[in-house]
């Protein structure tokens, strides 16, 4: 009877803890795809900031919402499958109090530049779909590049336990140690961001400073977003530069494998807002690319899309944009991680990375396809270019060297959470949710532990194990 009573107490305690959880949903629509993330946090808050964790996610089929510019209604309909899935994850009793936010990044920024009316129509259709669900829809908006970089920085430092030591469970390993915060390097399809806290360095460009308040402490960081310099749009910029130089229907491209061929429509380049007006009138409508796979020539070709000479500040990254000296550890995620992980370069030196990219680019296209039969060709074709591009932007752009290259950590996930801006966004938004009075357990911790100690029929060591399991569960739930 005592054992049954003890079990009942334990179940009631855990159920009471879960009962007071809150949930939030963030949809991330980038330049290539849309994903839905579900977050959870206890109603009790620490220093006005909720303790948020990712509990599930869903990849939405099809392209990101800006791709529906010619059929905006489908942009909203594309979200239904994952929103239906969210209803199975969030308890029904929590639906009405669960906020839903949709943030769009570079893809919609470019569509807004191209046609503001269509961009607003796409957002309107998305909002109509999300508003039809029983959750508390809070809006769909285009976030700025600086917000994207800053929220990515928040995500990384939150997951690494850099904001508040007391929220990081002692039984979980730290990924890498170091004083201060960790910088964030994000590479998408249409934009790329760098965000970090400089070492007592004056930030000369005031527009690149952001301030945050988390867990009772203020943070000032440098952040800059480079629109049109994501992996895919950088490649398009390179192609336009090549066409300008050669002006022929067929040319050899050192950034693709020997034996590879690709045909590109000129009209696709002319309608791109990143490239509009950069091409002269041409007597042909298509160009054919033939790969040669030469790293050094590719490196020279890619460098042409950057301006490394103009700098109105004491130091710059490229295109006249100020950047302080990089300092401390950095987490490189999104396409930085996917490309370097595919090329098996996440744990090698800067020199070794260059040598391996050279070897990979020089492989004949037929051999590459045979070696990676499970990789979609549209991704496989670009890894040579992407590898070269990453080395240029990190080395020439952000001034990483052989000495501090080991401080870059290429990460897809940190624990069970995805690295990216959405968790930081959710974490920041919890500051807007009024703090509640802490939920009272049926028994206080003191009474509960005393009852465990006093329960007959169990040895002291068994009681200790019960307490240990409970504490681990408590830490996990919170």
C-alpha positions, 0 to 999 in steps of 0.5 A, a space after each residue: 500500500 505504501 508503494 502504491 501511495 508513493 507511485 501515486 505521489 510521483 505521478 501526480 508531481 510529474 503531471 502537475 509540472 507538465 500541466 503548467 507548460 506553455 507552448 509556442 509555434 514559430 514558422 521559418 520561411 527562408 529563401 529555399 524552404 519553410 519549417 515549423 518549430 514547436 517550443 515549450 516552456 514553464 509558466 514560471 520565468 527566470 528574470 522575466 525570460 522563459 526557459 524555452 526548449 524545442 520539442 518538435 519540428 516539421 518540414 513543409 513540403 514544397 518551396 518557401 512562400 515567396 515562390 508562390 508569388 504568382 499564386 499566393 493562395 497556395 502559399 497558405 495552403 502549403 502550411 496546412 499539413 505541418 499545422 495539422 501536425 502541430 495540433 497533435 503535439 500541443 495539448 488541446 487544452 493549450 491551443 487558445 493560449 499557444 502563440 503562432 508566429 511566422 517569420 520570413 527572411 531573405 526570399 520575401 525581402 527580395 520579393 518585397 523589393 521586386 513587388 511590394 503588393 505581391 509580397 503583401 498578398 502572399 503574407 495575407 494568404 499565409 495569415 488567413 490560413 494560420 488564423 483558421 487554426 485554434 491557436 493564438 495567431 500573432 502575425 506573419 512578418 518579414 524579419 530584417 537581416 539584422 534580426 535574423 542574425 541576432 536571433 541566431 546568436 541568441 539561439 546559439 548562446 542559449 543552447 550552449 548555456 552561455 546566458 545563465 549557468 544555473 539553467 544548464 543541467 550539471 549532468 549534460 556535457 558542455 559542447 565547448 568551454 570558454 569565457 563570454 558568448 559565442 558568435 553566430 555565422 549563418 548562411 542561407 540561400 539568399 543572405 548570410 549573417 555574422 553576429 558576435 560580441 567584440 572584445 572591447 572593440 568600438 563598433 564604428 557602424 552604429 547601424 550594426 549594433 544591437 542590444 539584448 537583455 536576458 536573464 538579468 544581464 545586458 548584451 551588446 553585439 555586432 551584427 550584419 546581414 549581407 542580402 544577395 550573398 547567400 549560397 544560391 544567390 552568390 552563385 547567380 552573381 558569379 554567373 552574371 560576372 562570367 557572362 559580362 566578361 565572356 559574352 558567349 553562349 557557351 563557356 567553361 566554368 572552373 567551379 563545376 566538375 569536369 564533364 558537367 554541363 548546365 543550361 541557364 536561361 538569361 531571363 531568370 537572371 534578368 528578373 532576379 532583384 539581386 541582378 537586375 540591370 547588371 546584364 547588357 542586352 545579349 543576342 542569345 537567350 541561354 548560356 551553356 556552362 561546361 565544368 572544368 573543376 579548377 580550384 584556383 580559377 574558381 577562387 578568382 572567379 568567385 572573388 569578383 562578386 566581392 569588393 575587398 578594396 573599398 573600406 571607409 572604416 578602420 577595417 571591413 569585411 567586403 563592399 565597404 561594410 565594417 567588421 570588428 576583429 573576430 573574437 572567441 568561438 563561433 557556431 557556423 550553421 545552416 548552409 555553412 554546416 551542410 556544405 562543410 559536413 558533406 565535404 567532411 571538413 568540419 574538423 580539419 584545419 583551414 589548409 586541409 579544407 582548401 586541399 580537400 576542396 581542390 581534390 573534390 572540385 577536380 573529380 570528374 562529374 560521372 565519378 561524383 554522381 557514382 560516389 553520391 547516388 543518394 544526393 539530389 543532383 541540384 545540390 550535388 552540382 553546387 558543392 564545389 562552388 559552395 566550398 570555395 565560396 565559404 572559404 572566401 567569405 570566412 577567410 577574405 571576408 571575415 578575416 579568419 586565419 589558420 590560427 583561429 579557424 579551430 574556433 569555428 564550430 560547424 553545427 547542425 544541431 545543439 543537443 536536440 534543437 536546431 541551430 537557427 534564428 527561430 528559437 532565439 525569436 521565441 525566447 525573445 518573445 517570451 519577454 512579452 508574456 506576463 509572468 505567472 505565479 509559480 504553479 504549486 505542486 500538490 506537495 512541497 519539495 520538502 514534504 515530497 522528499 521527506 515522504 520518500 525518506 520515510 517510506 517503508 519497504 525500501 533501502 536507503 540506496 533505493 530511496 536515493 535512486 528514486 530521488 535522483 530519477 526525480 531530479 533528472 526528470 525535473 531538470 528535463 521538464 524544466 
